[in-house]
Amino acid sequence: MRVLIVEDSEALRDSLRAGLAREGFAVDAAADGEAGAALARNNPYDVVVLDWMLPKLNGLGVLASLSSVRDRPHVLVLTARDRVEDRVQGLNAGADDYLVKPFAFEELLARLHALVRRRYAEPSSRIDVGALSIDVVARRASVAGAAIDLTAREFALLEYLALRKGHTVTREEIEDHIYGVHKLPSSNAVDSAVCILRAKLGERGKHLIQTRRGRGYVLEERSP
């Protein structure tokens, strides 16, 4: 999943970027509200982690700039303000969730996973497709009960296909959601990644990822 961090504290920004990257997120970051708003308007993020007090354009301004975005990302606001009226103001301005500083990274991560599930209308953290089972919180996948050893990027690809199960996902959509803006893949990176993922799913699972020629890929259970 692809996340944008808009945070003016370099230490916190870098810490969050590194931590989320380790968890398999594609992460972009901005140090001020204007840069963050521009990135959020021009890239398909799943979630924006937004500091409330920012230089150049504050959190309210960033939220306002996203109001016209067609596929608007969910927004998690970070703030040192813990008054009820501050939280109400942020939520009324369009924020989807609110986290008061200081916070535990584990809580931030749980809230991000919840927002991603909400974005894709997936009520459970476990997604089953045929013999394949994916736990998006524990970051584990198995086929017929046998665990699959996946890299963070491979799990991110499988997770995205699972959240879009039954729908054809284009190569461009996969690139947008799996790779950050500064890590553009080679021209055949998606096809190669899908090929490797199929091999790791084994005989019981590899046929669940189907190619739609000229369009992309779909994860679904084949009818008998």
C-alpha positions in Angstrom: 0.0 0.0 0.0 1.2 3.5 -0.7 1.4 6.1 2.1 2.4 9.8 2.1 3.9 11.3 5.2 3.5 15.1 5.6 5.5 16.0 8.7 7.9 18.9 9.3 10.0 17.2 12.0 12.8 15.6 10.0 13.5 13.0 12.8 9.9 11.9 13.0 9.4 11.9 9.2 12.5 9.8 8.7 11.6 7.4 11.5 8.1 6.9 10.1 9.3 6.5 6.6 11.8 3.8 7.6 9.4 2.0 9.9 6.6 1.9 7.3 9.0 0.8 4.6 10.0 -2.1 6.8 6.4 -3.1 7.0 6.1 -3.2 3.2 4.5 0.2 2.5 5.6 2.3 -0.4 6.3 5.5 1.3 6.7 9.1 0.1 7.3 12.1 2.3 7.0 15.9 2.4 8.3 18.4 4.9 5.7 21.1 4.4 2.0 21.4 3.6 2.4 22.8 0.1 4.6 20.0 -1.0 2.4 17.4 0.7 -0.7 18.8 -1.0 0.9 18.7 -4.4 2.0 15.1 -3.9 -1.4 14.0 -2.6 -3.2 15.7 -5.5 -1.0 14.1 -8.2 -0.4 10.5 -6.8 -2.8 7.7 -5.9 -2.1 7.3 -2.2 -4.1 4.9 0.0 -3.5 6.9 3.2 -1.9 10.3 4.0 -0.3 10.7 7.4 -0.7 14.4 8.0 0.8 16.6 10.7 -1.6 19.4 11.8 0.9 22.2 12.3 3.0 22.6 9.1 4.9 25.3 7.4 3.6 27.0 4.3 0.2 25.3 4.5 -1.3 23.8 7.7 -3.3 20.5 8.0 -6.6 22.3 7.4 -5.3 23.7 4.2 -4.0 20.4 3.0 -7.4 18.8 3.8 -9.2 21.6 1.9 -6.9 21.1 -1.1 -7.9 17.4 -1.2 -11.6 18.0 -1.2 -11.8 18.0 -5.0 -9.6 14.9 -5.5 -11.7 12.2 -7.2 -10.2 9.2 -5.5 -9.3 11.0 -2.3 -7.0 9.1 0.0 -7.9 8.5 3.7 -6.2 10.9 6.0 -4.7 10.2 9.5 -4.0 13.4 11.3 -1.0 13.6 13.7 -1.1 16.4 16.3 0.1 17.5 19.7 -3.4 19.0 20.3 -5.5 16.7 22.4 -8.5 18.9 23.2 -11.9 17.5 22.1 -12.6 20.6 20.0 -9.4 20.2 18.1 -10.2 16.6 17.2 -13.7 17.6 16.2 -12.3 20.3 14.0 -10.0 17.9 12.2 -12.7 15.3 11.7 -15.2 17.8 10.5 -12.6 19.1 8.0 -12.3 15.7 6.4 -9.8 13.7 8.4 -10.6 10.0 8.7 -8.7 9.4 11.9 -6.8 11.3 14.6 -3.7 10.3 16.6 -2.2 12.5 19.3 1.6 12.9 19.7 3.5 11.2 21.3 2.2 7.9 20.0 3.4 4.3 19.7 4.4 3.2 16.2 2.3 0.0 16.7 -0.8 2.1 17.2 -0.1 4.2 14.1 0.4 1.0 12.1 -2.9 -0.5 13.3 -4.7 2.6 12.4 -3.2 2.6 8.9 -4.2 -1.0 8.3 -7.7 -0.1 9.5 -7.9 2.9 7.1 -6.6 0.7 4.2 -9.3 -1.9 4.9 -11.9 0.8 5.0 -10.7 2.3 1.8 -11.2 -1.1 0.0 -14.4 -2.0 1.9 -12.6 -5.0 3.4 -14.2 -5.7 6.9 -11.7 -8.3 8.1 -7.9 -8.3 8.4 -8.0 -11.9 7.0 -8.7 -12.3 3.3 -9.4 -15.8 1.8 -9.4 -16.6 -1.9 -9.7 -20.3 -2.6 -6.9 -22.1 -0.8 -5.0 -18.8 -0.2 -5.3 -17.0 3.2 -3.8 -13.6 3.8 -3.5 -11.9 7.2 -2.8 -8.2 6.3 -2.0 -7.2 9.9 0.3 -10.1 10.8 1.8 -9.9 7.3 1.4 -13.6 6.7 0.1 -15.7 3.8 -0.6 -19.4 3.5 -1.9 -21.8 0.9 -3.9 -24.7 2.2 -2.4 -24.0 5.6 1.2 -24.0 4.5 3.0 -20.7 5.2 4.6 -18.8 2.2 7.9 -17.0 2.6 7.4 -13.6 1.0 9.5 -10.5 0.9 7.9 -7.2 2.0 7.4 -6.1 -1.6 6.0 -9.5 -2.6 3.5 -9.4 0.3 2.5 -5.9 -0.7 1.7 -7.0 -4.2 -0.3 -10.0 -2.9 -2.1 -7.8 -0.4 -3.1 -5.2 -3.1 -4.4 -7.9 -5.4 -6.3 -9.5 -2.5 -7.9 -6.1 -1.5 -9.0 -5.8 -5.2 -10.0 -9.5 -5.5 -12.3 -10.2 -8.4 -11.3 -7.0 -10.1 -8.8 -6.6 -12.9 -5.8 -4.5 -11.7 -3.7 -2.8 -14.3 0.1 -2.8 -14.3 -0.1 1.0 -13.8 -2.2 0.6 -10.7 0.2 -1.9 -9.3 3.2 0.4 -10.0 1.3 3.3 -8.4 0.5 1.5 -5.2 3.5 -0.8 -4.7 6.3 1.6 -5.6 7.1 5.0 -4.2 7.5 8.1 -6.4 11.3 7.9 -6.2 11.5 4.2 -6.9 10.1 3.7 -10.3 10.3 0.0 -11.4 11.8 -1.2 -14.7 9.4 -1.8 -17.6 8.8 -5.4 -16.8 9.1 -5.2 -13.0 5.4 -5.9 -12.4 5.3 -8.9 -14.7 8.5 -10.3 -13.1 7.0 -9.8 -9.6 3.8 -11.6 -10.5 5.8 -14.5 -12.0 7.8 -14.9 -8.8 4.7 -14.6 -6.6 2.9 -17.3 -8.6 5.9 -19.6 -8.2 5.9 -19.1 -4.4 2.1 -19.8 -4.2 2.8 -23.3 -5.5 0.5 -25.6 -7.4 -2.5 -25.0 -5.2 -2.3 -21.2 -5.4 -0.5 -20.0 -8.5 -3.6 -20.3 -10.7 -5.5 -17.8 -8.5 -3.5 -14.9 -10.1 -4.9 -14.8 -13.6 -3.7 -12.6 -16.5 -6.1 -10.5 -18.4 -4.2 -10.0 -21.6 -3.7 -6.3 -22.4 -5.3 -5.2 -19.2 -3.5 -6.6 -16.1 -4.1 -9.2 -13.4 -6.9 -10.4 -11.2 -6.9 -12.5 -8.0 -9.9 -14.8 -7.9 -10.9 -18.4 -7.4 -11.6 -20.2 -10.6 -14.9 -21.9 -11.1 -14.7 -25.6 -11.4 
